[in-house]
């Protein structure tokens, strides 16, 4: 009977990220990729917008509407809103909402506690799932990047997301050693905001900071004299009036130095704990960089410089976690061993 009903609730893989939520539907691939943002009317408690529309509202809402990001550092910070966001995404993907009871595999950071894991599962059940399974993000990223995770060789993956950076060494379908630091794209944005405040007495919004990071942010000097400049707009903290400042790539690099260092240190710490046999494998195969943060310019050169290891950026770093999680539902029985086991009580 279970198999007969399974077509009604198509199995889903969800990468519940701090910055973006991606949904992969069995047999159809990635069907949804939206920012993890929800806009709520505080007077009525109703959801005004979710995803792309809600992200446009960040920092631009009137008093009765708040745009919130329910996930912080890769884990659920606001349970109620996360559950409503998940339900919205599930219903957006499944048009037949009364029958839809999909099995869901959710990717979570590797350093997450039992309580936080329980919250993710509960949110899935509340949002209408029949069963909720959990996979660790570095494992999903490695599968999505096409690394041979089942072979007895060392595969190293560095997944830099919005809220966390996951570094893991994987062999024989399991994580040998891993490090999860709560530093990611958000920290880089925050560093840009702090820098503008300190250097130019300029108050920037989150979205502007993110635009600056994407436009001219880099982790390693290229050596060229013609590094680009960027015009930033914000509020002058002295006069209180709007103000425009031109900022250089060199300044942005100085601003984000600390979080970038934290990411590099996490890579070094993981290498330090790696068994010697696997260290040799990683020297040969190199380190796979994935996640949205891996798109920061010259980050691969920076990590190569600091570790002396070959580094390669995977093909579509933003999607590798959800693609790996998706492979688990496409081939559920054979990939079941990589999921985190826990029966529902």
Residue pairs with C-beta under 8 A, 6 or more apart in sequence:
5 101
6 103
8 96
8 99
8 100
8 101
9 94
9 99
9 100
9 101
9 102
9 103
9 130
10 25
10 26
10 27
10 28
10 94
10 100
10 102
11 25
11 26
11 102
11 103
11 104
11 105
11 329
11 332
12 23
12 24
12 25
12 26
12 90
12 93
12 102
12 103
12 104
12 105
12 329
13 23
13 24
13 26
13 104
13 105
13 106
13 107
13 322
13 325
13 326
13 328
13 329
14 21
14 22
14 23
14 24
14 86
14 89
14 104
14 105
14 106
14 107
14 124
14 322
14 325
15 21
15 22
15 24
15 106
15 107
15 137
15 140
15 321
15 322
15 325
16 36
16 71
16 82
16 86
16 106
16 107
16 108
16 120
17 36
17 71
17 74
17 161
17 162
17 163
17 321
18 36
18 69
18 71
18 72
18 73
18 74
18 161
18 162
18 163
18 164
18 184
18 185
18 186
19 35
19 36
19 161
19 162
19 163
19 185
19 186
19 292
20 33
20 34
20 35
20 36
20 162
20 292
20 318
21 32
21 33
21 34
21 35
21 36
21 51
21 85
21 89
22 30
22 32
22 33
22 319
22 321
22 322
23 30
23 31
23 32
23 33
23 89
23 90
23 93
23 322
24 30
24 31
24 322
24 323
24 325
24 326
24 329
25 31
25 93
26 326
26 329
26 330
27 330
29 326
30 319
30 322
30 323
30 326
31 93
32 89
32 92
32 93
33 318
33 319
34 50
34 51
34 52
34 89
35 51
35 52
35 54
35 55
36 69
36 70
36 71
36 85
37 50
37 51
37 54
37 55
37 57
37 58
37 67
37 68
37 69
38 47
38 49
38 50
38 54
38 67
38 68
38 69
38 70
38 81
38 84
38 85
39 47
39 48
39 49
39 50
39 53
39 54
39 57
39 61
39 65
39 66
39 67
39 68
40 46
40 47
40 48
40 65
40 66
40 68
40 81
41 47
41 48
41 64
41 65
42 64
42 65
42 66
43 64
47 84
47 88
48 54
48 57
48 65
49 57
50 85
50 88
50 89
51 89
54 67
55 67
55 207
57 65
57 67
58 67
58 205
58 206
58 207
59 67
59 205
59 206
59 207
61 67
68 78
68 81
69 77
70 76
70 77
70 78
70 81
70 82
70 85
71 77
71 82
71 163
72 163
73 109
73 163
73 164
73 182
73 184
74 108
74 109
74 112
74 137
74 161
74 162
74 163
74 164
74 180
74 182
74 184
75 108
75 109
75 112
75 116
75 119
75 120
75 163
76 82
76 116
76 119
76 120
76 123
79 119
79 122
79 123
82 119
82 123
83 122
83 123
83 126
83 127
86 123
86 124
86 126
86 127
87 126
87 127
87 128
90 100
90 102
90 127
90 128
90 129
91 97
91 100
91 128
94 100
94 102
97 128
100 128
101 128
101 129
101 130
102 128
102 129
102 130
103 129
103 130
103 131
103 132
103 133
103 329
103 332
104 124
104 129
104 131
104 132
104 133
105 132
105 133
105 134
105 135
105 325
105 328
105 329
105 339
106 120
106 121
106 124
106 132
106 133
106 134
106 135
106 325
107 134
107 135
107 136
107 137
107 140
107 321
107 322
107 324
107 325
108 116
108 117
108 120
108 134
108 135
108 136
108 137
109 136
109 137
109 161
109 163
109 164
109 166
109 180
110 136
110 137
110 138
110 139
110 166
110 168
110 175
110 178
110 180
111 164
111 166
111 178
111 179
111 180
111 181
112 120
112 180
117 134
117 340
117 342
120 132
120 134
121 132
121 134
121 342
121 344
124 132
125 132
125 344
131 344
132 344
133 328
133 339
133 340
134 339
134 340
134 342
135 324
135 325
135 328
135 338
135 339
135 340
136 166
136 168
136 175
136 178
136 340
137 159
137 161
137 164
137 166
137 321
138 157
138 159
138 166
138 167
138 168
138 170
138 175
138 178
139 149
139 168
139 170
139 175
139 324
139 338
140 320
140 321
140 322
140 324
140 325
140 328
141 157
141 159
141 166
141 288
141 290
141 291
141 320
141 321
141 324
142 149
142 155
142 157
142 168
142 170
142 288
142 324
143 149
143 323
143 324
143 325
143 327
143 328
143 335
143 338
144 290
144 314
144 319
144 320
144 321
144 322
144 323
144 324
144 325
144 326
144 327
145 157
145 288
145 290
145 314
145 315
145 320
145 324
146 314
147 155
147 157
147 170
147 288
148 155
149 155
149 170
149 171
149 173
149 338
150 172
150 173
151 171
151 172
152 171
152 172
153 171
153 278
153 281
153 285
154 169
154 170
154 171
154 176
154 274
154 277
154 278
154 279
154 280
154 281
154 282
154 285
155 169
155 170
155 171
155 281
155 282
155 285
155 288
156 167
156 168
156 169
156 170
156 270
156 271
156 274
156 282
156 285
156 286
156 287
156 288
157 166
157 167
157 168
157 170
157 287
157 288
157 290
158 165
158 166
158 167
158 263
158 266
158 267
158 287
158 288
158 289
158 290
158 291
158 294
158 303
159 165
159 166
159 167
159 168
159 290
159 291
159 294
159 320
159 321
160 184
160 185
160 263
160 289
160 290
160 291
160 292
160 293
160 294
160 296
160 299
161 184
161 185
161 291
161 292
161 293
161 321
162 184
162 185
162 186
162 292
162 293
163 182
163 184
163 185
163 186
164 180
164 181
164 182
164 183
164 184
165 180
165 181
165 183
165 184
165 262
165 263
165 266
165 291
165 293
166 178
166 179
166 180
166 291
167 178
167 179
167 180
167 181
167 266
167 267
167 269
167 270
168 175
168 176
168 177
168 178
168 179
168 270
169 175
169 176
169 177
169 178
169 270
169 274
169 278
169 282
170 176
171 278
171 281
173 337
173 338
174 338
176 274
176 275
176 278
177 270
177 273
177 274
178 270
179 266
179 269
179 270
179 273
181 262
181 263
181 265
181 266
183 259
183 262
183 263
183 266
184 291
184 293
185 210
185 213
185 292
185 293
187 259
187 262
188 213
188 217
188 256
188 259
188 260
188 293
188 296
189 206
189 209
189 210
189 213
190 209
191 255
191 256
191 258
191 259
192 204
192 209
192 212
192 213
192 217
192 252
192 255
192 256
193 204
193 206
193 209
194 255
195 251
195 252
195 254
195 255
196 202
196 203
196 204
196 209
196 232
196 234
196 245
196 247
196 255
197 203
197 204
197 237
199 251
200 245
200 247
201 236
201 237
201 238
202 232
202 234
202 235
202 236
202 237
202 243
202 245
203 234
203 235
203 236
203 237
204 212
204 232
204 234
205 234
208 232
208 233
208 234
212 230
212 232
212 247
212 252
213 252
213 256
213 296
214 295
215 228
215 230
216 227
216 228
216 229
216 230
216 247
216 248
216 249
216 252
217 249
217 252
217 253
217 256
217 296
217 297
218 249
218 252
218 253
218 296
218 297
218 298
219 253
219 256
219 260
219 296
219 297
219 298
219 299
219 301
219 302
220 253
220 298
220 299
220 301
220 302
220 305
221 250
221 253
221 298
222 298
227 248
227 249
227 250
228 248
228 249
229 246
229 247
229 248
229 249
230 246
230 247
230 248
230 249
230 252
231 244
231 245
231 246
231 247
232 244
232 245
232 246
232 247
233 242
233 243
233 244
234 242
234 243
234 245
235 241
235 242
235 243
236 242
236 243
260 296
260 299
260 302
263 293
263 299
264 302
264 303
264 306
264 307
267 287
267 303
267 306
267 307
268 306
268 307
271 279
271 282
271 307
271 309
274 282
282 309
283 309
283 310
285 310
286 309
286 310
286 311
286 312
287 303
287 307
287 309
287 310
287 311
287 312
288 312
288 314
289 299
289 300
289 303
289 311
289 312
289 313
289 314
289 317
290 313
290 314
290 317
290 320
290 321
291 317
291 318
291 320
291 321
292 317
292 318
293 299
294 300
294 313
294 314
294 317
295 317
295 318
300 311
300 312
300 313
301 311
303 309
303 311
304 310
304 311
314 320
316 323
327 335
328 335
328 336
328 338
328 339
